[in-house]
Amino acid sequence: MPEYKCQTNENNKATELPLLRIGGSVQQNPHMRAFWGSTISFFLAFLGWFALAPLSLDVAYSMEICENQKYPPDEFPLRKPYLNFKNLKSEKLYCRYGKNDPDTPTDCNPVPDDIFQEKCASDTTDPACNKYDKSTLTRCVCTAGTECRGVLGNAGIASVASTIFVRVALGTLLERFGPTNVQAGLMTMAAVWVSLATAINAPWNFILIRFLIGMAGATFVTNQFWCSLMFAPNIVGTANATAAGWGNLGGGVTQIFMVVVLFQPFKEAGLEPDTAWRVSLLFPAAFCLITAICVKVFCWDTPTAKRFHPSDTGKTQGASLWDYVEVLKDMRVVVMIFQYSACFGTELAMNNQLATHFRSYFQMKADQASTLAGCFGLMNLFARSLGGMFSDGLASKFGFRGRIWAQFLALFFEALFLFAFGSIDNTNEWYVALIVLVMFSTCVQMAEGTSYGIVPFMNKKQLAVVSALVGAGGNLGAVIAGFAFY
């Protein structure tokens, strides 16, 4: 047996997860190189995948699709988004004296007679003489019912829809080319598409680019498959959950990094917003390319070999499309696909919508909205790992049924906190939304961790295909949520 830096079992799989034990050659420490390679690549794939989400209102302004760009309020004062608009900071309404109908307004109420007589008889330039208060409108009006909101919603759906197909395909591609080749290829494609996003100038290419960038989300399947090849059953739940959780952390960091670290400083340095967001995108593109090279050069597919072969999981035949049919005959896999869609699909929907939600519904500044939105993803720092450890812990006491109970409890409390978050409107203080959001996010990430505490045991010979199909189910959930609610 080779001399490894990690303790291993008879199959050369690591039986421990020493996070800081990163020294040694690739022959001596393939396990932790794979762990960190899969984690960092997934983290940066998330950075590229959702780089445009917190900048979406600025991108919309550049595309000139904001409601007040397409329909200037001076020419179209009766647009419904204007009539329903309220500036939450000033507490002022676009309809200075209220709407003529609280639910389906067609105009604002006229100036009251007493105010007209007092202020407008001799001077009609007084703002009080205008029933429309156009100064309340934000730079980009992109509220529900506008074309702008529709474009952003469709782009969000596109960004998670493409990942479904690539994740499914990875069940075969991983067996044919191995984790390092697949991960390096996905990261290279991510670098190309994110860099091309700097040229966005119209809704059609905005949606197309987000669709193409979404392929980077398939790095999750490699992340889970690769760790399952490297770690033993006693620790694989924790390893999978930690690698995926810290990778998913990129979704939260993106919300903050793209705005607070890049976009805002570039604006303060003198760049126009249109230029600032384009320059900001070059950074995640560069990170993805560098990571692709490092994964290819410094990592192995398995503990004993540079390249993976299907026989490593006990298969006697090569990859085949028939494998998908065989796996889907197992109803447990189908159930797990939809369970994962309920947790990871929710996370993707939140990553796409939260920053815009806080900016448009709560009318927060870009950096404040991105910070609050980022708090959702930042729970990945510990919560998904907590789910994996919860699954491993209950399994050690109650066997596989313990993993099922861990899954049930995580999903149950996710549902409770999702309902609570949906009950918070913009009359509440921001910190109320934040508290519930943190609890909701913790349960979401734990459910993801408990899910992949189960996956490695469902069909060990078809591990790549099961990982791919369940991972694709997560994106399916995000697509369903996008069409149904956004």
VENLIN-V446329 format. One record per pair of residues at least 6 apart in sequence whose C-alpha atoms are under 6 Angstrom apart, sorted by the first residue. I is the first residue (numbers start at 1). J is the second residue. D is the distance in whole Angstrom. If there is no record, write none. Layout:
BEGIN
I|J|D, I|J|D
END
This chain:
BEGIN
4|28|5, 4|29|6, 5|28|6, 5|29|5, 6|14|6, 7|14|6, 7|15|6, 8|14|4, 8|15|5, 13|230|5, 13|231|5, 13|232|5, 14|231|5, 14|232|6, 15|232|5, 30|303|5, 31|230|5, 33|299|6, 37|295|6, 38|223|5, 39|243|5, 39|247|5, 42|219|6, 42|247|5, 43|247|4, 43|250|5, 45|216|6, 46|250|5, 46|251|5, 47|250|5, 47|254|5, 48|284|5, 49|213|6, 49|214|6, 53|352|6, 54|255|6, 54|355|5, 62|274|6, 63|201|5, 63|202|5, 65|148|5, 66|140|5, 66|141|6, 66|142|6, 66|148|5, 67|141|5, 78|107|6, 85|94|6, 86|92|6, 86|93|4, 87|136|6, 94|132|6, 94|133|5, 94|136|6, 95|108|5, 95|132|5, 96|131|5, 96|132|6, 96|133|6, 97|109|6, 98|108|6, 98|109|6, 99|105|6, 99|108|4, 99|109|5, 100|107|6, 100|108|6, 100|109|5, 110|131|6, 111|131|6, 120|129|6, 142|148|5, 142|149|5, 153|486|6, 155|207|4, 156|352|6, 157|479|5, 157|482|6, 158|211|5, 159|210|5, 159|211|4, 159|214|4, 160|214|6, 160|475|6, 162|211|6, 162|214|6, 162|215|6, 163|214|5, 163|215|5, 163|217|6, 163|218|6, 164|472|5, 164|475|6, 167|218|5, 167|468|5, 167|472|5, 168|468|5, 168|469|5, 171|464|5, 171|465|4, 171|468|5, 172|319|5, 175|310|6, 175|319|6, 178|308|5, 179|222|6, 179|301|6, 180|296|6, 184|292|4, 184|296|6, 186|216|6, 187|288|5, 187|292|5, 188|289|5, 188|292|6, 190|213|6, 190|216|6, 191|285|4, 191|288|5, 191|289|5, 193|213|6, 194|285|5, 195|282|6, 195|285|6, 198|278|5, 200|206|6, 221|467|6, 221|468|6, 224|240|6, 237|388|5, 237|392|6, 237|453|4, 238|385|6, 238|388|4, 238|389|5, 241|384|5, 241|385|5, 241|388|5, 241|449|5, 242|385|4, 245|380|5, 245|384|5, 246|380|6, 246|381|6, 249|377|5, 249|378|5, 249|380|5, 251|377|5, 252|374|4, 252|377|4, 252|378|5, 253|374|6, 255|370|5, 255|374|5, 256|370|5, 256|371|5, 256|374|6, 259|367|6, 260|367|6, 262|280|6, 263|276|6, 263|277|6, 263|280|6, 266|276|6, 300|306|4, 301|307|5, 301|308|5, 313|461|5, 314|461|6, 315|461|6, 337|470|4, 337|473|5, 340|474|5, 341|473|5, 341|474|4, 341|477|4, 343|444|5, 344|474|5, 345|474|4, 345|475|5, 345|477|4, 345|478|4, 348|478|6, 349|478|5, 354|373|5, 355|369|5, 355|370|5, 355|373|5, 358|364|6, 358|369|5, 359|369|6, 362|426|6, 376|441|5, 379|442|6, 383|442|5, 383|445|5, 383|446|5, 384|445|5, 384|446|5, 384|449|5, 387|446|4, 387|449|4, 387|450|5, 388|449|5, 388|450|5, 388|453|6, 391|403|5, 391|406|6, 391|450|5, 391|453|6, 394|402|5, 395|402|5, 395|403|6, 407|447|6, 407|450|5, 410|443|6, 410|446|6, 410|447|5, 411|447|6, 414|440|6, 414|443|5, 414|444|6, 417|440|5, 418|440|6, 421|436|6
END
